[in-house]
Amino acid sequence: MAAPKKGRGSSGGQGRPGRALVLILIAMVALTGGMFLSGHTTPRLGIDLAGGTSITLKAKSQPGKPDAINETNMNTAVSIIERRVNGLGVSEAEVQTQGPSNIIVNIPKGTNSKQAREQVGTTAQLYFRPVLTVAGGKPTPEGSASPSASGTGKPSATPSAKASDPETASDSKTTPSATATTQGRAVTDALKADDETPDPSASTGDGSDTPAASETPDAATAALQKKFTELDCTDASARAKAGDGVKPEDPTVACSSEGDAKYLLGPAEVSGTDVDDAKAQFDQQRGMWLVSMEFTDKGSKKFQTITKKLSAQQSPQNQFAISLDGEVVSAPQVNETLSGSAEISGSFNQQSAEDLGNILSYGALPLSFSEDTVTTVTAALGGEQLEAGLIAGAIGLALVVIYLVAYYRGLALIALLSLLVSGILTYTIMALLGPAIGFALNLPAVCGAIVAIGITADSFIVYFERIRDEIREGRTLRPAVERAWPRARRTILVSDFVSFLAAAVLFLVTVGKVQGFAFTLGLTTLLDVVVVFLFTKPVVTLMARTKFFGGGHPWSGLDPKRLGAKPPLRRSRRANVRTDHPKEA
């Protein structure tokens, strides 16, 4: 009695195949239930299958930089736009150059496609500029403009907890004539400072006049003052063009993002390239969304320099404006020297805060772009290709089934059930990966799934052939199933490892649609291991106990006669022992 028990124990769990089947059944039920409960019962489709939006961005010439539109800057812009879109969870977006000055962005249909469209062409040129003066958003007749604290715009920024709100510091006693004088003097001083210290990160001069700068600032001051008084920030087109063509080192005018205030700003002291990281956060104490920024070491020094200078000024010259693409998103007051980090807070909701954080995190585009064309891509062509691909896959699957039935007969049923389980697992996981990680099924991914049918069928064939080899050696089916498994298992694992390694390398070194093929191939290869270990092997063990398979029925695919089995080795040994025993007695 001890020998049979030892044989069972060494067979790798021959008597308990039900545990593995229960485990994979629970996994299938859980995945299917999660798919229906999440409401995502179909995989997300890529732009070639579901359609989407195609945006053509045209690079604009840069002031003073005639050679800015070059291959390096265009490739950098493609990389930044791609990271921005993927940062929103929109996968399978295609970003590529077309010609010397165009970028094509294809965004598949999805919950974030509209949000992504709003960000793809945002230049995200971020500057911290000192405020020279501020007024309401409407045009102000020359000589009557007065600073308006109420026109600072809704968003405010707090570089630290000690930075004060500009709305609490309005100078209501300033007269119109005094304001005009203040504006002229502020702009003149800014121009002089620009001539004397062209490096924004350097400390400011002592304000003394120089002969070289004694003439130009007067004309520039008059032109800038005129532009400021005539600027109508309530007009969206005028607001967008307010800072066009202005270099970072020059003073400029700008509007608030809400259009309710306009600013006269000095040269940029800190730029977006000095921001190391930015992210949206919810402030529990104030109950509001904000964007926190961390500066680089160099940026922190620049920020310390400007806040030290501004903290010694009177309102509104103690404010600095955070300008994003020519619009002032906030203009806080500074009362002491600050460094290290800053916060932009105010009328943000979660989406707008995350949008700004996402844009700042991946940096500013090296070029300015305009939307040349925006078109809707239909899925008609992709649908036809998908239909052709599915027909080809169905034909291939039918040929595999015919071969299995003709060659393996009853064993073909086990192979088909295993393929069915693999298909269910693959489908449910793809449906759940759409909302989870943004996975989108495109045509190459479908090809990867079709190729996986051959990989899965190959695993079954390896195991079946090992069993048939054991039967040819003269063993009965039940021990043949268990003895064949260790050798088949090693072969299957090595084969699947090679396939998975190839898929992983392909995924890492490629971009775009080819990654969809590699991802699907790698996923189905892993599922092949799961199905063979938890379904195919236990089912074969159970089938071996039936009379149809265990008795070697001609249609079972395991008929010893058809396989050319040798005489049972164990029976011949027992016969020799019985003939020798009486002689010894």
C-alpha positions as CSV (number, residue, x, y, z in Angstrom):
1,M,0.0,0.0,0.0
2,A,2.9,2.3,0.6
3,A,4.2,2.2,-3.0
4,P,1.0,3.5,-4.6
5,K,0.8,6.4,-2.1
6,K,4.4,7.3,-2.9
7,G,3.6,7.2,-6.6
8,R,0.7,9.6,-6.2
9,G,2.7,11.9,-4.0
10,S,5.4,12.1,-6.6
11,S,3.1,12.7,-9.5
12,G,2.7,16.4,-8.8
13,G,-0.8,16.5,-7.4
14,Q,-2.4,14.0,-9.6
15,G,-5.3,13.5,-7.1
16,R,-6.1,17.2,-6.7
17,P,-6.6,18.8,-10.1
18,G,-9.9,20.4,-8.9
19,R,-8.0,23.0,-6.8
20,A,-6.4,24.6,-9.9
21,L,-9.7,24.6,-11.8
22,V,-11.5,26.3,-8.9
23,L,-8.7,28.9,-8.8
24,I,-8.9,29.8,-12.4
25,L,-12.7,29.7,-12.3
26,I,-12.7,32.3,-9.5
27,A,-10.3,34.4,-11.5
28,M,-12.6,34.3,-14.5
29,V,-15.7,35.1,-12.5
30,A,-13.9,38.0,-10.7
31,L,-12.6,39.5,-13.9
32,T,-15.9,39.2,-15.7
33,G,-17.8,40.6,-12.8
34,G,-15.4,43.5,-12.5
35,M,-15.8,44.2,-16.2
36,F,-19.6,44.4,-15.9
37,L,-19.6,46.4,-12.6
38,S,-17.1,49.0,-14.0
39,G,-19.4,49.5,-17.0
40,H,-16.5,48.9,-19.5
41,T,-17.7,45.8,-21.2
42,T,-15.7,46.3,-24.4
43,P,-12.0,47.2,-24.8
44,R,-11.1,50.8,-25.6
45,L,-10.3,51.2,-29.3
46,G,-7.4,53.1,-30.8
47,I,-7.9,55.9,-33.3
48,D,-7.5,53.6,-36.3
49,L,-10.5,51.6,-35.0
50,A,-12.7,54.1,-33.1
51,G,-11.8,57.3,-34.8
52,G,-10.9,60.5,-33.0
53,T,-9.4,64.0,-33.5
54,S,-6.5,64.9,-35.8
55,I,-4.9,68.3,-35.1
56,T,-2.3,70.0,-37.3
57,L,-0.1,72.4,-35.4
58,K,1.9,75.0,-37.4
59,A,5.1,76.4,-35.9
60,K,5.2,80.2,-35.8
61,S,8.3,82.3,-36.3
62,Q,10.0,83.5,-33.1
63,P,10.9,87.2,-32.7
64,G,14.6,87.7,-33.1
65,K,15.1,84.0,-33.7
66,P,14.8,83.4,-37.5
67,D,16.3,79.9,-37.2
68,A,14.2,78.7,-34.3
69,I,12.1,76.4,-36.5
70,N,14.6,73.6,-36.9
71,E,14.6,69.8,-36.6
72,T,15.9,69.8,-33.0
73,N,13.2,72.1,-31.7
74,M,10.5,70.3,-33.7
75,N,11.5,66.9,-32.2
76,T,11.6,68.4,-28.7
77,A,8.1,69.8,-29.2
78,V,6.9,66.3,-30.3
79,S,8.4,64.7,-27.2
80,I,6.8,67.3,-24.8
81,I,3.4,67.1,-26.5
82,E,3.4,63.3,-26.3
83,R,4.3,63.4,-22.6
84,R,1.6,66.0,-21.9
85,V,-1.1,63.9,-23.6
86,N,0.0,60.6,-22.0
87,G,0.1,62.5,-18.6
88,L,-3.6,62.9,-19.0
89,G,-4.1,59.2,-19.4
90,V,-4.8,59.3,-23.1
91,S,-2.8,56.4,-24.6
92,E,-2.2,55.5,-28.2
93,A,-2.0,59.2,-29.2
94,E,0.1,59.7,-32.3
95,V,2.4,62.7,-32.4
96,Q,4.7,63.2,-35.3
97,T,6.2,65.9,-37.5
98,Q,5.1,66.6,-41.0
99,G,7.3,68.7,-43.1
100,P,9.7,71.3,-41.7
101,S,7.1,73.2,-39.6
102,N,4.0,71.1,-38.9
103,I,3.2,68.6,-36.1
104,I,0.3,66.1,-36.5
105,V,-1.4,65.0,-33.3
106,N,-4.0,62.2,-33.5
107,I,-6.0,61.7,-30.3
108,P,-8.4,58.8,-30.1
109,K,-11.9,59.2,-28.8
110,G,-12.0,59.0,-25.0
111,T,-12.9,60.9,-21.8
112,N,-9.8,63.0,-21.9
113,S,-9.5,63.7,-25.7
114,K,-11.0,67.2,-25.4
115,Q,-8.8,68.0,-22.4
116,A,-5.8,66.8,-24.4
117,R,-6.7,69.0,-27.4
118,E,-6.6,72.0,-25.1
119,Q,-3.1,71.3,-24.0
120,V,-1.3,70.0,-27.1
121,G,-0.6,73.4,-28.6
122,T,-0.2,75.3,-25.3
123,T,3.3,76.8,-25.5
124,A,3.5,77.0,-21.7
125,Q,6.0,79.9,-21.7
126,L,6.1,80.7,-18.0
127,Y,7.8,83.9,-16.7
128,F,7.9,85.7,-13.3
129,R,7.8,89.4,-14.1
130,P,7.8,92.4,-11.6
131,V,4.5,94.4,-11.8
132,L,5.1,98.1,-12.7
133,T,1.4,99.0,-12.6
134,V,-2.0,97.5,-12.9
135,A,-5.4,98.8,-14.0
136,G,-8.9,97.5,-14.9
137,G,-9.3,95.4,-18.1
138,K,-11.0,98.1,-20.2
139,P,-9.1,100.8,-22.1
140,T,-8.2,103.8,-19.9
141,P,-7.8,107.3,-21.4
142,E,-4.3,108.6,-21.1
143,G,-3.8,110.5,-17.9
144,S,-6.7,108.9,-16.1
145,A,-5.4,105.4,-15.5
146,S,-5.2,104.4,-11.9
147,P,-4.0,101.2,-10.3
148,S,-6.9,98.9,-9.5
149,A,-6.5,96.3,-6.8
150,S,-9.8,94.8,-7.8
151,G,-8.5,94.2,-11.3
152,T,-5.7,91.8,-10.3
153,G,-7.6,88.8,-11.6
154,K,-9.2,86.0,-9.6
155,P,-6.3,83.6,-9.3
156,S,-3.7,84.6,-6.8
157,A,-0.4,83.0,-6.0
158,T,1.3,82.4,-2.7
159,P,5.0,81.8,-3.0
160,S,5.1,81.0,0.7
161,A,2.7,81.3,3.6
162,K,3.9,84.8,4.2
163,A,3.2,86.2,0.8
164,S,0.2,88.6,1.0
165,D,-2.9,88.9,-1.2
166,P,-2.7,91.8,-3.7
167,E,-6.4,92.5,-3.2
168,T,-5.7,93.7,0.3
169,A,-3.2,96.3,-0.8
170,S,-4.9,98.7,-3.1
171,D,-3.6,102.3,-3.2
172,S,-6.9,104.2,-3.2
173,K,-5.2,107.6,-2.6
174,T,-3.2,107.6,-5.9
175,T,-4.4,110.4,-8.2
176,P,-4.6,110.1,-12.0
177,S,-1.7,112.5,-12.6
178,A,0.4,110.8,-10.0
179,T,-0.4,107.5,-11.6
180,A,0.7,108.6,-15.0
181,T,4.0,109.9,-13.6
182,T,4.5,106.7,-11.7
183,Q,3.9,104.6,-14.8
184,G,6.4,106.6,-16.8
185,R,9.1,106.5,-14.2
186,A,8.6,102.7,-13.6
187,V,8.9,101.9,-17.3
188,T,11.9,104.1,-17.7
189,D,13.6,102.5,-14.7
190,A,12.8,99.1,-16.1
191,L,14.4,99.9,-19.5
192,K,17.5,101.3,-17.8
193,A,17.8,98.2,-15.7
194,D,17.4,96.1,-18.8
195,D,20.2,97.9,-20.6
196,E,22.6,97.7,-17.6
197,T,21.9,94.1,-16.5
198,P,20.9,92.0,-19.5
199,D,21.0,88.8,-17.4
200,P,17.7,88.3,-15.6
201,S,19.4,86.3,-12.9
202,A,21.9,89.1,-12.1
203,S,21.3,91.6,-9.3
204,T,19.8,95.0,-10.4
205,G,21.8,98.1,-10.8
206,D,21.7,101.2,-8.6
207,G,19.3,103.0,-11.0
208,S,21.7,105.6,-12.1
209,D,21.3,107.1,-15.6
210,T,23.7,106.1,-18.3
211,P,24.3,108.1,-21.5
212,A,23.6,105.1,-23.7
213,A,20.2,104.6,-22.2
214,S,19.1,108.3,-21.9
215,E,17.3,108.5,-25.2
216,T,15.8,105.1,-26.1
217,P,13.8,104.6,-22.9
218,D,11.8,107.8,-23.5
219,A,10.4,106.6,-26.8
220,A,9.9,103.1,-25.6
221,T,8.2,104.4,-22.5
222,A,5.7,106.5,-24.5
223,A,4.9,103.6,-26.8
224,L,4.5,101.1,-24.0
225,Q,2.3,103.5,-22.0
226,K,0.1,104.1,-25.0
227,K,-0.2,100.4,-25.6
228,F,-1.1,99.9,-21.9
229,T,-3.8,102.6,-21.8
230,E,-5.4,101.4,-25.1
231,L,-5.3,97.7,-24.3
232,D,-8.8,96.2,-24.0
233,C,-8.5,92.9,-22.0
234,T,-12.2,92.2,-22.3
235,D,-11.6,91.5,-26.0
236,A,-10.4,87.9,-26.3
237,S,-8.4,88.5,-29.5
238,A,-6.7,91.6,-28.0
239,R,-5.9,89.7,-24.8
240,A,-4.3,86.9,-26.8
241,K,-2.1,89.3,-28.8
242,A,-1.1,91.6,-25.9
243,G,2.4,90.2,-25.5
244,D,3.1,88.9,-29.0
245,G,6.6,89.5,-30.2
246,V,8.0,90.5,-26.8
247,K,11.3,89.1,-25.7
248,P,11.6,87.8,-22.1
249,E,14.2,90.6,-21.3
250,D,11.9,93.4,-22.4
251,P,9.0,95.1,-20.5
252,T,5.6,94.3,-21.8
253,V,1.8,94.6,-21.2
254,A,-0.4,91.6,-20.3
255,C,-3.9,90.8,-19.4
256,S,-5.2,88.6,-16.6
257,S,-6.5,85.2,-17.7
258,E,-10.0,86.4,-16.8
259,G,-9.7,89.6,-18.8
260,D,-10.7,91.8,-15.8
261,A,-7.2,93.4,-15.3
262,K,-4.2,94.6,-17.3
263,Y,-0.6,94.8,-16.2
264,L,2.5,96.7,-17.1
265,L,5.3,94.3,-16.5
266,G,9.1,94.5,-16.2
267,P,11.6,92.1,-17.7
268,A,11.4,88.5,-16.8
269,E,13.4,87.5,-13.8
270,V,12.5,83.8,-13.5
271,S,11.4,81.5,-16.4
272,G,9.6,78.2,-16.6
273,T,12.8,76.4,-17.3
274,D,13.7,77.2,-13.7
275,V,10.8,75.1,-12.4
276,D,11.9,71.6,-11.4
277,D,8.4,70.1,-10.7
278,A,4.8,71.1,-10.5
279,K,1.7,69.3,-9.4
280,A,-1.9,69.9,-8.4
281,Q,-2.8,69.7,-4.7
282,F,-5.9,70.3,-2.6
283,D,-5.4,72.5,0.4
284,Q,-7.6,71.1,3.2
285,Q,-7.3,74.2,5.4
286,R,-8.3,76.7,2.7
287,G,-10.6,74.2,0.9
288,M,-9.2,75.0,-2.5
289,W,-7.1,73.6,-5.4
290,L,-3.6,74.9,-6.0
291,V,-0.5,74.2,-8.1
292,S,2.7,73.8,-6.1
293,M,6.0,74.4,-7.9
294,E,9.6,73.5,-6.9
295,F,12.4,75.4,-8.4
296,T,15.8,74.2,-9.5
297,D,18.9,75.3,-7.6
298,K,19.5,78.0,-10.1
299,G,15.8,79.0,-10.2
300,S,15.7,79.2,-6.5
301,K,18.5,81.8,-6.5
302,K,16.8,83.8,-9.1
303,F,13.5,83.7,-7.2
304,Q,15.3,84.8,-4.1
305,T,16.8,87.8,-5.9
306,I,13.5,89.0,-7.3
307,T,11.6,88.6,-4.1
308,K,14.3,90.5,-2.2
309,K,14.1,93.4,-4.6
310,L,10.3,93.5,-4.7
311,S,9.8,93.2,-0.9
312,A,11.5,96.7,-0.6
313,Q,9.0,98.3,-3.0
314,Q,5.6,99.9,-2.5
315,S,2.3,98.6,-4.0
316,P,1.9,97.7,-6.8
317,Q,5.7,97.5,-7.5
318,N,6.0,94.9,-4.7
319,Q,4.0,92.4,-6.8
320,F,5.3,89.9,-9.3
321,A,3.2,88.5,-12.1
322,I,3.2,84.8,-13.0
323,S,2.7,85.0,-16.8
324,L,1.8,81.9,-18.8
325,D,1.8,82.3,-22.5
326,G,1.4,86.0,-22.2
327,E,-1.5,86.0,-19.7
328,V,-1.1,86.7,-16.0
329,V,-2.6,83.8,-14.0
330,S,-1.7,85.5,-10.7
331,A,0.1,88.5,-9.3
332,P,0.8,88.2,-5.5
333,Q,2.5,90.7,-3.3
334,V,5.9,90.0,-1.7
335,N,6.7,91.3,1.7
336,E,10.0,89.4,2.4
337,T,12.7,87.5,0.6
338,L,11.5,84.0,-0.5
339,S,13.1,81.0,-2.2
340,G,12.7,77.4,-3.0
341,S,9.0,76.9,-4.0
342,A,5.8,78.7,-4.9
343,E,2.1,78.0,-5.0
344,I,-0.4,79.2,-7.6
345,S,-3.8,79.2,-6.0
346,G,-7.2,80.8,-6.6
347,S,-10.2,80.0,-8.8
348,F,-8.9,76.6,-9.8
349,N,-11.0,73.4,-9.9
350,Q,-9.4,70.0,-9.9
351,Q,-9.2,69.7,-13.7
352,S,-7.7,73.2,-14.3
353,A,-5.2,72.7,-11.5
354,E,-4.1,69.3,-12.9
355,D,-3.9,70.8,-16.4
356,L,-1.6,73.6,-15.3
357,G,0.5,71.2,-13.2
358,N,0.8,68.8,-16.1
359,I,1.9,71.5,-18.5
360,L,4.5,73.0,-16.2
361,S,5.8,69.5,-15.2
362,Y,6.8,68.6,-18.8
363,G,8.1,72.0,-19.6
364,A,7.5,74.7,-22.2
365,L,7.5,74.1,-25.9
366,P,10.5,75.5,-27.7
367,L,8.3,77.0,-30.3
368,S,4.9,78.7,-30.5
369,F,2.2,76.9,-32.5
370,S,-1.2,77.7,-34.0
371,E,-3.9,75.2,-34.8
372,D,-3.8,75.0,-38.6
373,T,-6.5,72.4,-39.0
374,V,-8.7,70.2,-36.7
375,T,-10.5,67.3,-38.3
376,T,-12.5,64.3,-37.1
377,V,-11.1,60.9,-38.1
378,T,-13.6,58.3,-38.8
379,A,-13.1,54.6,-38.1
380,A,-14.4,53.5,-41.5
381,L,-11.0,52.5,-42.9
382,G,-9.9,50.9,-39.7
383,G,-13.2,49.0,-39.4
384,E,-12.7,47.5,-42.8
385,Q,-9.1,46.5,-42.0
386,L,-10.3,45.1,-38.6
387,E,-13.0,43.1,-40.4
388,A,-10.4,41.7,-42.8
389,G,-8.1,40.9,-40.0
390,L,-10.8,39.1,-38.0
391,I,-11.8,37.1,-41.1
392,A,-8.2,36.1,-41.6
393,G,-7.9,35.2,-37.9
394,A,-11.1,33.1,-38.0
395,I,-9.8,31.2,-41.1
396,G,-6.6,30.6,-39.3
397,L,-8.4,29.4,-36.2
398,A,-10.6,27.1,-38.2
399,L,-7.6,25.5,-39.8
400,V,-6.0,25.0,-36.4
401,V,-9.2,23.3,-35.2
402,I,-9.4,21.1,-38.3
403,Y,-5.8,20.0,-37.7
404,L,-6.3,19.4,-34.0
405,V,-9.5,17.3,-34.6
406,A,-7.8,15.3,-37.5
407,Y,-4.6,14.6,-35.6
408,Y,-5.5,14.6,-31.9
409,R,-9.2,13.7,-32.1
410,G,-10.6,13.7,-28.5
411,L,-7.7,15.8,-27.2
412,A,-8.8,18.6,-29.6
413,L,-11.7,19.2,-27.1
414,I,-9.2,20.0,-24.3
415,A,-7.3,22.3,-26.7
416,L,-10.4,24.2,-27.7
417,L,-11.6,24.6,-24.1
418,S,-8.2,26.0,-23.2
419,L,-8.3,28.4,-26.1
420,L,-11.8,29.5,-25.0
421,V,-10.5,30.1,-21.4
422,S,-7.5,32.1,-22.7
423,G,-9.8,34.2,-24.9
424,I,-12.1,35.0,-22.0
425,L,-9.2,36.1,-19.8
426,T,-7.6,38.1,-22.6
427,Y,-10.9,39.9,-23.4
428,T,-11.8,40.8,-19.8
429,I,-8.3,42.0,-19.0
430,M,-8.2,44.2,-22.1
431,A,-11.6,45.7,-21.2
432,L,-10.4,46.5,-17.7
433,L,-7.0,47.9,-18.8
434,G,-8.7,50.6,-20.8
435,P,-9.9,52.7,-17.9
436,A,-7.1,51.5,-15.6
437,I,-4.0,52.4,-17.6
438,G,-5.5,53.9,-20.8
439,F,-4.8,50.8,-22.9
440,A,-6.4,51.1,-26.4
441,L,-6.9,48.3,-28.8
442,N,-5.5,49.1,-32.3
443,L,-5.0,47.0,-35.4
444,P,-1.4,45.9,-34.4
445,A,-2.7,44.8,-31.0
446,V,-5.3,42.7,-32.7
447,C,-2.5,41.1,-34.8
448,G,-0.7,40.4,-31.6
449,A,-3.7,38.6,-30.2
450,I,-4.1,36.5,-33.3
451,V,-0.4,35.5,-33.2
452,A,-0.9,34.5,-29.6
453,I,-3.3,31.8,-30.8
454,G,-0.4,30.0,-32.3
455,I,1.7,30.3,-29.2
456,T,-1.1,28.9,-27.0
457,A,-1.8,26.0,-29.4
458,D,1.9,25.3,-29.5
459,S,1.9,24.8,-25.7
460,F,-0.9,22.2,-26.0
461,I,0.8,20.3,-28.7
462,V,4.0,20.1,-26.7
463,Y,2.2,18.6,-23.7
464,F,0.1,16.2,-25.9
465,E,3.1,14.9,-27.7
466,R,4.9,14.3,-24.5
467,I,1.9,12.2,-23.3
468,R,1.8,10.3,-26.5
469,D,5.6,9.6,-26.2
470,E,5.0,8.1,-22.8
471,I,2.2,5.9,-24.1
472,R,4.5,4.7,-26.9
473,E,6.9,3.6,-24.2
474,G,4.2,1.2,-22.9
475,R,2.8,3.2,-20.0
476,T,-0.9,3.6,-19.3
477,L,-2.6,7.0,-19.6
478,R,-2.7,8.1,-16.0
479,P,1.1,7.7,-15.2
480,A,1.9,8.9,-18.7
481,V,0.0,12.2,-18.0
482,E,2.1,12.8,-14.9
483,R,5.4,11.7,-16.2
484,A,5.0,13.8,-19.4
485,W,4.2,17.0,-17.4
486,P,7.7,17.9,-16.0
487,R,9.3,17.6,-19.4
488,A,6.5,19.5,-21.2
489,R,6.5,22.1,-18.5
490,R,10.1,23.0,-19.0
491,T,9.7,23.3,-22.7
492,I,6.6,25.4,-22.4
493,L,8.2,27.8,-19.9
494,V,11.4,28.2,-22.0
495,S,9.3,28.9,-25.2
496,D,7.0,31.4,-23.5
497,F,9.9,33.1,-21.8
498,V,11.6,33.7,-25.2
499,S,8.3,35.0,-26.6
500,F,7.7,37.3,-23.6
501,L,11.3,38.6,-23.8
502,A,10.9,39.5,-27.5
503,A,7.7,41.3,-26.7
504,A,9.2,43.2,-23.8
505,V,12.2,44.3,-25.9
506,L,9.9,45.3,-28.8
507,F,7.8,47.3,-26.4
508,L,10.7,49.2,-24.9
509,V,12.5,50.1,-28.1
510,T,9.5,51.1,-30.3
511,V,6.9,53.8,-30.1
512,G,3.3,54.2,-31.3
513,K,1.2,51.4,-32.7
514,V,4.0,48.8,-32.6
515,Q,3.9,49.0,-28.8
516,G,0.3,47.9,-29.0
517,F,1.4,44.7,-30.8
518,A,4.2,44.1,-28.3
519,F,1.9,44.7,-25.3
520,T,-0.8,42.3,-26.5
521,L,1.8,39.6,-27.4
522,G,3.4,39.9,-24.0
523,L,0.0,39.8,-22.2
524,T,-1.2,36.7,-24.0
525,T,2.1,34.9,-23.5
526,L,1.7,35.3,-19.8
527,L,-1.9,34.2,-19.9
528,D,-0.7,31.1,-21.9
529,V,1.4,30.0,-18.9
530,V,-1.6,30.6,-16.5
531,V,-4.0,28.6,-18.7
532,V,-1.6,25.7,-19.3
533,F,-0.8,25.3,-15.6
534,L,-4.2,26.0,-14.1
535,F,-6.6,24.6,-16.7
536,T,-5.0,22.4,-19.4
537,K,-3.0,20.2,-17.1
538,P,-5.8,19.7,-14.5
539,V,-8.3,18.9,-17.2
540,V,-6.0,16.4,-18.9
541,T,-5.6,14.7,-15.4
542,L,-9.4,14.5,-15.0
543,M,-9.9,13.2,-18.5
544,A,-7.3,10.5,-18.0
545,R,-9.7,9.0,-15.3
546,T,-12.5,8.6,-17.8
547,K,-13.2,5.4,-19.7
548,F,-13.1,7.2,-23.0
549,F,-9.6,8.5,-22.6
550,G,-8.2,6.1,-20.0
551,G,-9.4,3.1,-22.0
552,G,-7.6,4.3,-25.1
553,H,-10.7,4.8,-27.3
554,P,-9.8,5.0,-31.0
555,W,-11.3,8.5,-31.1
556,S,-9.6,9.7,-27.9
557,G,-6.3,10.5,-29.7
558,L,-4.5,8.3,-27.2
559,D,-5.1,4.8,-28.6
560,P,-2.0,2.7,-27.9
561,K,-2.4,0.6,-31.0
562,R,-2.6,3.7,-33.3
563,L,0.4,5.2,-31.5
564,G,2.5,2.0,-31.9
565,A,2.9,1.4,-28.2
566,K,5.5,-1.2,-26.9
567,P,4.5,-4.1,-24.6
568,P,4.1,-2.9,-21.0
569,L,7.5,-2.8,-19.4
570,R,6.2,-3.2,-15.8
571,R,4.2,-6.4,-16.7
572,S,7.2,-8.1,-18.2
573,R,9.2,-7.5,-15.1
574,R,6.5,-9.0,-12.9
575,A,6.4,-12.2,-15.1
576,N,10.1,-12.7,-14.7
577,V,9.9,-12.4,-10.9
578,R,7.1,-15.0,-10.7
579,T,9.1,-17.6,-12.8
580,D,12.3,-17.3,-10.8
581,H,10.6,-17.4,-7.3
582,P,9.7,-21.1,-7.2
583,K,13.3,-22.1,-8.2
584,E,14.7,-20.1,-5.3
585,A,12.2,-21.8,-3.0
